[in-house]
């Protein structure tokens, strides 16, 4: 039956197909209502978990190390985590979290703690907590653990104590004490707490509770000490941690000789201040770590920066969504309005999904949510452009055109989402810290946008397409014409790609100019990849960077990089330094600026910097190979080669621009670059999907002409999607503040370059390869008796 002589069949006269379509709509309606109801319930009953970069606080990453007796593995790290948990609980920080990451790393998050020096010192104590009898006082110059303290400068924390041998250590007054073998260790301690009792006049004191055999050992230790006179040093008991006597109290006169303190609990009294009592109880409560730990990463964010980031991101989301909504409605009219409704449903479901899975919302994660809002429009644009073709070119009824638009757009939508998920999965697997949150948010955003487009948008579009309003006034749907841009493009000659070498030559020139920046200026690797410390200070008054640089140099850090950051902030980057040295820098800047407060502080150990840099290169390499493999499977190796060449162009251009401008390359930039790889390949996928369709339907036509036609036919989708996403990203670039400006800039560059490179690199290179190794055309099977043909010649 000829397709051209067959009148369009309206769904309501199509019999079984209309019934099947109605049932499908009913199923979609039920699924949509259930999902929206569940999402609403989750939003109303759950609160988001904000990362420390949004609510302020300190994150410390510790790595366990092998000791002389214990191997640092998952089991010993878990034991160390429990000890650290007791230490952190004793700090009094609200809602701390501790978790093992991998076999040997422990991530400690301390919300609200922006002065981490004392906390890190307490958390990082590694030696065994031991309780020793005092055997007497030794003269100065006595050898300590094989070295003379006065001559060699041995610090208490440098010692490794043998609990079975005698040792000489100084007490808090500097008196060298000769200590006997340990009578018990920190494993016997079940708890320690700082208390005060104004009625007894004791002031602040520390109560220690023992358990198991520790009770008996403590009774014996204090019973032996009680046999000496009040002024005899042997009446004292020394508590040692990390090679340091943290306290050496005398046994109370009321304790009987040979009996000791019974009951499993004791009090250490003295002229303790509140802070001293709290610190002592925290050290004792923490007990012993089974293996040493090393601080390899430390991040501190002030609460003001987190609040500003949330405010800026919310404004960017609101403005970006508003501009996107206006644009989509202007282009697609009533169907565009339905897409906006679906977009709002998408935002609700995506946010509810983040709450349901317990994802921690970080600053890059917020950026990922903003980006996903723009990406959610892509599937709707693909569908509507296909539906316009079915309606305006092939004369379909509106319900049929909409249904066919979804069917024909599905392969491109699926391929685009999968390529983006590959990048998001790599971020989750290889990144760390807040960047990992971006990977989670992006993954959820892509999955929800897929559901939103193919279920919610389809439900709304097919329902409206069946109404009398759409039947009487089809022009308001936006589906009756191809649109001005598409109409003008169809009138153009499709042979503009007949000479692919010219396009590739111009593209190569641009890549060379950008790549020269990598050779001439080099890349400015952030502290995350080099190791070191990066601190940002908010100053009370505006201070010149040169004055701040001199002040930091005079404080003992002449090689530190000091720059202005924003209006009243100073950024300082140094090699790895401890918290005491960071405070010296802060005091130096405060002196010339009338005051300085830490806004953000990031410490990365050299070993972790090497690892992160290696992981970044691995992630980029795997991303390119994964895209190449996936596209080769879905299309052909010539197509995938063109797409990956375009991806390489995008990466080099973005890197080159950042090199020329001297902007830092850090973990957030890596997130942007991987997103560019996943997102920009979408353009190539859409074009190649159309080329593959033409190759099957137009056997014998020039491949370059078919590729040119495919570019022209899909260009409206590319422009509309690109603008929709750029609205959101430009809003983020302008309103997102310093924290997200470089991230947004990388994405804006990537999307613009990615759109251009599809036409100038991906398609021309594919044409050149196809001219050398043409695609074998599979002959379509002839239609069997009784089969009808579609208006475009495709068999159903």
Secondary structure as the mmCIF struct_conf table of DSSP 4:
data_model
#
loop_
_struct_conf.conf_type_id
_struct_conf.id
_struct_conf.beg_label_comp_id
_struct_conf.beg_label_asym_id
_struct_conf.beg_label_seq_id
_struct_conf.end_label_comp_id
_struct_conf.end_label_asym_id
_struct_conf.end_label_seq_id
TURN_TY1_P TURN_TY1_P1 UNK A 3 UNK A 5
BEND BEND1 UNK A 6 UNK A 6
HELX_LH_PP_P HELX_LH_PP_P1 UNK A 7 UNK A 8
HELX_RH_3T_P HELX_RH_3T_P1 UNK A 11 UNK A 13
BEND BEND2 UNK A 14 UNK A 14
TURN_TY1_P TURN_TY1_P2 UNK A 15 UNK A 15
HELX_RH_AL_P HELX_RH_AL_P1 UNK A 16 UNK A 45
STRN STRN1 UNK A 49 UNK A 50
HELX_RH_AL_P HELX_RH_AL_P2 UNK A 52 UNK A 55
STRN STRN2 UNK A 57 UNK A 64
BEND BEND3 UNK A 68 UNK A 69
BEND BEND4 UNK A 73 UNK A 73
HELX_RH_AL_P HELX_RH_AL_P3 UNK A 74 UNK A 91
TURN_TY1_P TURN_TY1_P3 UNK A 92 UNK A 92
TURN_TY1_P TURN_TY1_P4 UNK A 94 UNK A 95
STRN STRN3 UNK A 97 UNK A 101
TURN_TY1_P TURN_TY1_P5 UNK A 102 UNK A 104
STRN STRN4 UNK A 105 UNK A 111
TURN_TY1_P TURN_TY1_P6 UNK A 112 UNK A 112
HELX_RH_AL_P HELX_RH_AL_P4 UNK A 117 UNK A 123
TURN_TY1_P TURN_TY1_P7 UNK A 124 UNK A 124
BEND BEND5 UNK A 127 UNK A 127
HELX_LH_PP_P HELX_LH_PP_P2 UNK A 128 UNK A 129
STRN STRN5 UNK A 130 UNK A 137
TURN_TY1_P TURN_TY1_P8 UNK A 140 UNK A 141
STRN STRN6 UNK A 143 UNK A 144
TURN_TY1_P TURN_TY1_P9 UNK A 145 UNK A 146
STRN STRN7 UNK A 147 UNK A 148
HELX_RH_AL_P HELX_RH_AL_P5 UNK A 149 UNK A 152
HELX_RH_3T_P HELX_RH_3T_P2 UNK A 156 UNK A 158
TURN_TY1_P TURN_TY1_P10 UNK A 163 UNK A 164
BEND BEND6 UNK A 165 UNK A 165
STRN STRN8 UNK A 167 UNK A 170
TURN_TY1_P TURN_TY1_P11 UNK A 172 UNK A 173
BEND BEND7 UNK A 174 UNK A 174
STRN STRN9 UNK A 176 UNK A 185
HELX_RH_3T_P HELX_RH_3T_P3 UNK A 186 UNK A 188
STRN STRN10 UNK A 189 UNK A 196
TURN_TY1_P TURN_TY1_P12 UNK A 198 UNK A 201
STRN STRN11 UNK A 204 UNK A 210
TURN_TY1_P TURN_TY1_P13 UNK A 212 UNK A 212
HELX_RH_AL_P HELX_RH_AL_P6 UNK A 213 UNK A 225
TURN_TY1_P TURN_TY1_P14 UNK A 226 UNK A 227
BEND BEND8 UNK A 228 UNK A 228
TURN_TY1_P TURN_TY1_P15 UNK A 230 UNK A 231
HELX_RH_3T_P HELX_RH_3T_P4 UNK A 233 UNK A 235
STRN STRN12 UNK A 236 UNK A 236
STRN STRN13 UNK A 237 UNK A 241
TURN_TY1_P TURN_TY1_P16 UNK A 242 UNK A 243
STRN STRN14 UNK A 244 UNK A 247
HELX_LH_PP_P HELX_LH_PP_P3 UNK A 249 UNK A 249
STRN STRN15 UNK A 250 UNK A 250
HELX_LH_PP_P HELX_LH_PP_P4 UNK A 251 UNK A 252
TURN_TY1_P TURN_TY1_P17 UNK A 253 UNK A 254
BEND BEND9 UNK A 255 UNK A 255
HELX_LH_PP_P HELX_LH_PP_P5 UNK A 256 UNK A 256
TURN_TY1_P TURN_TY1_P18 UNK A 257 UNK A 259
BEND BEND10 UNK A 263 UNK A 264
STRN STRN16 UNK A 265 UNK A 272
HELX_RH_AL_P HELX_RH_AL_P7 UNK A 274 UNK A 286
BEND BEND11 UNK A 290 UNK A 291
STRN STRN17 UNK A 293 UNK A 301
HELX_RH_AL_P HELX_RH_AL_P8 UNK A 303 UNK A 356
TURN_TY1_P TURN_TY1_P19 UNK A 357 UNK A 358
STRN STRN18 UNK A 360 UNK A 361
HELX_RH_AL_P HELX_RH_AL_P9 UNK A 363 UNK A 388
HELX_RH_PI_P HELX_RH_PI_P1 UNK A 389 UNK A 393
TURN_TY1_P TURN_TY1_P20 UNK A 394 UNK A 394
HELX_RH_AL_P HELX_RH_AL_P10 UNK A 398 UNK A 430
TURN_TY1_P TURN_TY1_P21 UNK A 433 UNK A 433
HELX_RH_AL_P HELX_RH_AL_P11 UNK A 434 UNK A 451
HELX_RH_PI_P HELX_RH_PI_P2 UNK A 452 UNK A 457
HELX_RH_AL_P HELX_RH_AL_P12 UNK A 458 UNK A 465
TURN_TY1_P TURN_TY1_P22 UNK A 466 UNK A 466
BEND BEND12 UNK A 467 UNK A 467
HELX_RH_AL_P HELX_RH_AL_P13 UNK A 468 UNK A 472
HELX_RH_3T_P HELX_RH_3T_P5 UNK A 474 UNK A 477
TURN_TY1_P TURN_TY1_P23 UNK A 478 UNK A 478
BEND BEND13 UNK A 480 UNK A 481
HELX_RH_AL_P HELX_RH_AL_P14 UNK A 484 UNK A 490
TURN_TY1_P TURN_TY1_P24 UNK A 491 UNK A 491
BEND BEND14 UNK A 492 UNK A 492
HELX_RH_3T_P HELX_RH_3T_P6 UNK A 494 UNK A 497
BEND BEND15 UNK A 498 UNK A 498
HELX_RH_AL_P HELX_RH_AL_P15 UNK A 500 UNK A 520
TURN_TY1_P TURN_TY1_P25 UNK A 521 UNK A 521
STRN STRN19 UNK A 524 UNK A 525
HELX_RH_AL_P HELX_RH_AL_P16 UNK A 527 UNK A 530
STRN STRN20 UNK A 532 UNK A 539
BEND BEND16 UNK A 540 UNK A 541
HELX_RH_AL_P HELX_RH_AL_P17 UNK A 545 UNK A 554
TURN_TY1_P TURN_TY1_P26 UNK A 555 UNK A 556
TURN_TY1_P TURN_TY1_P27 UNK A 558 UNK A 559
STRN STRN21 UNK A 561 UNK A 565
TURN_TY1_P TURN_TY1_P28 UNK A 566 UNK A 568
STRN STRN22 UNK A 569 UNK A 574
BEND BEND17 UNK A 575 UNK A 576
HELX_RH_AL_P HELX_RH_AL_P18 UNK A 579 UNK A 593
TURN_TY1_P TURN_TY1_P29 UNK A 594 UNK A 594
STRN STRN23 UNK A 596 UNK A 604
HELX_RH_AL_P HELX_RH_AL_P19 UNK A 606 UNK A 634
BEND BEND18 UNK A 635 UNK A 635
HELX_RH_AL_P HELX_RH_AL_P20 UNK A 637 UNK A 661
TURN_TY1_P TURN_TY1_P30 UNK A 662 UNK A 662
STRN STRN24 UNK A 664 UNK A 665
HELX_RH_AL_P HELX_RH_AL_P21 UNK A 667 UNK A 697
BEND BEND19 UNK A 698 UNK A 698
TURN_TY1_P TURN_TY1_P31 UNK A 699 UNK A 700
BEND BEND20 UNK A 701 UNK A 701
HELX_RH_AL_P HELX_RH_AL_P22 UNK A 703 UNK A 735
BEND BEND21 UNK A 736 UNK A 736
HELX_RH_AL_P HELX_RH_AL_P23 UNK A 738 UNK A 757
HELX_RH_PI_P HELX_RH_PI_P3 UNK A 758 UNK A 762
HELX_RH_AL_P HELX_RH_AL_P24 UNK A 763 UNK A 772
BEND BEND22 UNK A 773 UNK A 773
HELX_LH_PP_P HELX_LH_PP_P6 UNK A 774 UNK A 784
TURN_TY1_P TURN_TY1_P32 UNK A 785 UNK A 786
STRN STRN25 UNK A 789 UNK A 789
TURN_TY1_P TURN_TY1_P33 UNK A 791 UNK A 792
BEND BEND23 UNK A 793 UNK A 793
STRN STRN26 UNK A 795 UNK A 795
#
